[in-house]
Amino acid sequence: MSLWREKRKTKPARALADILRERNERRTAALIACITEISGTGGPETVTHSLVAERVGLPLQWVEWQYPSREKLLAVVGR
């Protein structure tokens, strides 16, 4: 039994860099899966920033900022 004056042990705080890195890894994995699906059904010319952003659930502006051209967007999956 613990006393009310005892400090509770808390988990160490995660570094902001780790949180941002994990978020970017999840976003990239989702983008790769989406681009692979879209280009598999309609070819690489059907991949657009707006379609990918809509399907993944990311802001269009972020996708356009991170990958300014269609070639860079397709380069994420190595096509």
SULNORWO-V342241 format. One line per field, one symbol per residue. ss: DSSP state (H for helix, E for strand, C for the rest). A space follows every 10 residues. Layout:
ss->???
//
This chain:
ss->CCCCCCCCCC CCCCCHHHHH HHHHHHHHHH HHHHHHHHHH HHCHHHCCHH HHHHHHCCCH HHHHHHCCCH HHHHHCCCC
//
